[in-house]
Amino acid sequence: MRLLERLWGKKPSRKSDKKKSSSSNYAYAVTRVRAMKSKLLPKESYPRLLNMGIDEITRFIQESEYKNDVDELAMKYSGGDLAEHALNRNLALTYDKLVRITSGELNYLIVAYLRRYDVWNIKTLLRGKLYNASVEDILESLIAAGEFTYTSMSELAAKATYQEVIEALKYIEYYPLLQKFDGTNLAYIENELDKMYYSSLFEAIGTPRSKDRKLFVRVIKLEVDVKNLGTLFRLKKAGVEQLDEIMPLMIEGGLELKPEKLAALPYEEFVNELQRTKYWDAISGVAGSDMASLTPLESRLMRYYLESSTILSHVSPISIVPIMDYIIHKNNETTNLRIIFRGKESGLSDELIKDQLVVI
């Protein structure tokens, strides 16, 4: 068996081959996804969760869509570790279900979108090996929602060094970039991985002609803007204003932001320029120069992204957009639960944990 097939557990083309071999089943898939979205935790759950201890929270999610995941892993893990593994397992199985219930071009596009988790896992593996994390700690952060199987990632996590991890990935598209990793340039590699992912995603989408495809592209472009805006704020707060330092960190293909224009502006002018964008209403209350933390701003940007994806899903109700909306909200739910578990475990105040949640 070829190494690449062994790493994935099956041929990496197993899903994308469906692109032209069958027709898309939009109506069926959207109906299934609407039922799945109805089972997401309502916003009223979060104040209750903040008032619970870790064991109580575990029992709470054990009575929800996470029951099977908690039950399966409870013999092996406990506390925050149990939550982390259960949440990641549920997310992977949920997204795998989306792949299984879709066909044709719809399946092809969802698979292309979910390859972001391959990038996430590669980053996690490199970071873990670089900082000598245990195999168990690395596995805790891996999410088998892309092309990698959990088995293949376990094999990679067991490698002794990041060099061995990279060598095992020699047949994937990211390998030429990964060869440039020397142990000192992790931030550069991670950023380039993100840029490669979005470039490949836009290539997979192609030139949008139909209304629903244009809406799908809009969701992706909006996400690029949100990511670039968060990066710009971090760099500006750190005093980085050189164009040649900022632009390599920007992802191409955004919706409205013009990074090349914003990058060179001093902080106050940068904020003033943002007031002309659609994002200002979302961040106006937290984007001042006296901003002590970026967490409130990042939370508001994510809230704006979530709300926008939902609005766009109603514009074209029988399309890929409602499915994308569910994927985004499902990911946000698991992120919120992870923040609560880890915050409780670390002894953070309920108020501090609440500030990191994005609840709509």
N, C-alpha and C positions, 0 to 999 in steps of 0.2 A: 504494500500500500504506500502510495506517495506520502511524504512527510506532511505536505499541506493538507491532504485529506485526513491524516491521522490527527493533526492539530485541531481541525474543526469537528472531527467525529463523523463527518460526512462531507461530500463534495461541497465546496463553497458556492457553487453555482446552483445549489439545490432549489433555491427559491426564485432567483431572478430568471431562471429558465422559463418560468411561467409567463413572462412578459407577453409573448406573442403566441403561445401555444393554447391559450384559452381566453375567453372574454372576461371582462371585469364584472364583478357581482356587487356593484355599489349598493343597491337597495337592500339586499340581504345583509351585507356587512354593516351598513349603517344602523339597521334595525337591531342587530346583535350588540353593537357598540352603545347604542342608546340605553339598552338594558344594563350594560356593564357600568355606564357612567352613573346611572341611578343608584348604584350601590356604593359610590364613593361616600366617605364620611361627610355628613352635613357640617356646616361651620359651627353649629351649636355644640358639636362634640368637643371642640378644642378647649373651651373654658373648663369643661369637666375633666378633661385629660390633665390639664395643668394642676388640678387639685388632687391628683392621684399620685401614689407612689409607683415605683417601677413594676412591682408585682401586680398592682391593680390595673395598670395600663396594659400589661401583658394579657391579663384576663379579659380586659375590655376588647382588645383587638382579636382575641381568640374567639370572641362571639361574632366577629364580622367576617369579611371576605378573606381574612388572614388566618382563619382557624386551621385549615389543613397545613399551612406552612409552619405555624407554631407547634402544632401537634407532631409533625414530622421531625422537628429539630429539637424538641424540648428534652429529649433524652441525652442529647449531646451538649447543648448550650444552656445558659441561664442568663437572666438579667439583660443588660444592654447588648451582650453578644448574641443572645437568642433573638432579640428584636432585630439586630442588624442583619443577621443571616435570613431571618424569616421575611423581612421586608424585601431584601434583594431577590430572594427566591420567588416571592410573589410577583415582583415586577417582571422578572425574566419569564415566568410562566404566562403572565398576562399578555406580554408582548408577543410571545411565541404563539399564543392563541390567535392574536390578530393576524399573524402570518398564515396560520392554518385556515382561517375562515375567509381569507381573501384570495382572489385569483386574478390572472391577467395583469394588466398594467397597474391596477390598484395594488396588487401584491408587490410588484416590482418597485413601486415608489415607496411603499412602507418599509420594505427591506432596505432600500437605499437610505432612508431616514434613520432607521434603527442602527445603522453601522456606526453611529456616534458612540455606541456603547463599546464597540471594539476599540475606538480611540481612548475612551475612558479607561478601559482595562489595560491597554498598553501603557498608558501614563502611570496607572497604579502599580503595575509590575516594575517599571523602571524606578519609580520613586521608592517602592518598597525595598528593592535590591540595593539601591544606592544608599539608603539609610539603615540597612541591615535589619529590616523588620522581619518578624517571624513569618513563617509560611502561613500560619493561622491568621495573623493580623492582615496579611495581604489578601487571603481568601475572603476575609470578612468584608472587604471593600469592592470585590469584583462582582459584576452584574452580567450574567450570561444572557443578555437580551439582544446581542448582535449576532455575528456569525460564529463567534467562539462558543464552544460548549463548556459546561462547567468542568468536565473531565479534562479537556485540553488546557483550560486555564490552571487547573490543579497541577498538571504536569509542568507548566511554565513557572508557576509559583514555587515549585520544588527545586528549580534550578539554583545553583550555588551563587551565580553572579549575574549582573545585568548583561554582561557580554554573552553569556550562554543563552539568556532569554532572547536577545537580539538574533543570535545565530539560528535559533529555532524558528524564527519568524522570517527566514531568508526568502520565502516564496510569496510573501504578501506585498501589496503595493507600497506599504510604508517602509519597507526594508532599506531602500537607498537613503532615506532620511535618517532612519535609526542608526545606520552605520556612522553617522556624524556625531552620535552621542559619545562624549568622552568623560562623563562623570562630573563635568563642571558646567555644562550648558543645558541643564534640564529645562529651564524656563523657555529657552529658544526652541528646543525640540517639541515641548508641549504646545507652544504657540503654532509651530509649523504643522503639527499634526492636526490642529483645529482648522487651519487654513486649507490643508489638503482635503479634509473631510467636507467642508462646505463647497470647495471647488468641485469635488466629485459629485456632490449632491446636486448642484446646479447643472452639472453636465448630464446627470441621469434624468433630470426634469426636462431638459431641453428648452426649446423656445415655446413658451406657453401661448396657446391660441384659444382654447376654450375658456369660458368664464370660471369654471371650477379650478382648472389648472392655474389660472392667473391668481386666484384666491390662495391656492396652495403656496405658490411662489411668494405671495405677499406675507404669509405667515412666516416663511423662512427668512425673508428679507427683514422683517420686523425683529426676529430673533437676533439677526446679525447686528442690527442697530443697537439693540439692548446690550449685547455683549460688548460692542465697541464703546458704547457710552460708559459702561461700568469700568472698562479699561482706561478710558480717558480720564475719568474722575480719579482713579487710583494714581495714575501718573501725574496728574496736575497737583494732587494733594502732596505727592512726594517731591514736587518741585521740578519734575522733568518737563522741559518745554522745547527741546531740540527736535526738529522735524525728523532728522535721520535716526533718532532714538525711538520716536513714537510710531511712525508709519509702518515699520516692519511688524509691529504688534497688532495692526489693524487687519480685520477680516474684510475682504472685498465682497461686494454684492449687497450692501445694505439698502434700506428702503428710502430713507430721507436724509440721514446724516451725511455730511461731507467731511470725513476725518482729516483730509489734507488741509481743509480750511480751519478746522477747530484745533488741530494739533499745535500750531505755532502760537496760539493766542495765550496771553497771561491769564491766570485763573479768573479774575473778575470779568475780563472781556469774553472769556470762554463761557461763563455762566450767562452773561448778557446775550450772547449769540444763541444760546439754547432757548431763550425765551421766545424765539421766533419759530420754534419747532413744535410739533404735536406732543412732544414728550414733557413739555414744561409743566403743564397742569398736574401731571403725575408726580413730579419731583420738586415743585416750587417751594414746598414747605420745609425741605430738608437739604437744599442745594446751596446753602450759604457758605461763605468763607470760614465761618466759625464751626463748621461741621466737624464734630469730634470723631464720629465713626461713619463708615460707608454703609453699614448694615441697613439703616433705615432707607437710604437711597436705593440700594440694591433690592430691598423688599418691595419698594414702590414700583420700581421698574418691572419686577416680576409680576406684580399684581396687574400692571397695565398690560403686560404681554398676555397673561391669562384671560383677562377681560376682553382683550381685542380678538383673541383666537375664538372665544365663544361667540362674539358678535359676528365674526366672519363665517362661523359654522352655520349660523341661521340664514345667511345670505344665499348659501348654496347647500341646502339640507341633504341632498342626495349626491354626495361627492366625497372626496378624500378629506375635506376640511373638517367635518364633524369627527372623523376618526383621529385626525391630528389633534383636535381639541381635546379629545379624551386622553390621548397619549401624554399630552402636556400636563393635564390636570392630575392624571394618575401619578406621574413623576413628582409633581408638587406635593401630593398627599404623602407619598413615602418619604420625601425630604422633610416635611413637617414632623412626621412621626419620629424620624431619626433624630431630628433636633431635640424633640421632647425627651426621648429616651436618654440621649447622651447628655443633655442639659441636666436632667434629674440625677443621672449617675455622677456627674461632675460637681453636683451641689450648687448649681447656678440658681439664682432667684427666679421665681415664676415670671416676674416682670421682664427680666433679661431674656428668658426663653421666648416669651410672647413677642418681644420685639423682633425676633429672628424668623417668626412664622409668617407665611403668606397665606391668608385665609380669606376666601371670597364666597 
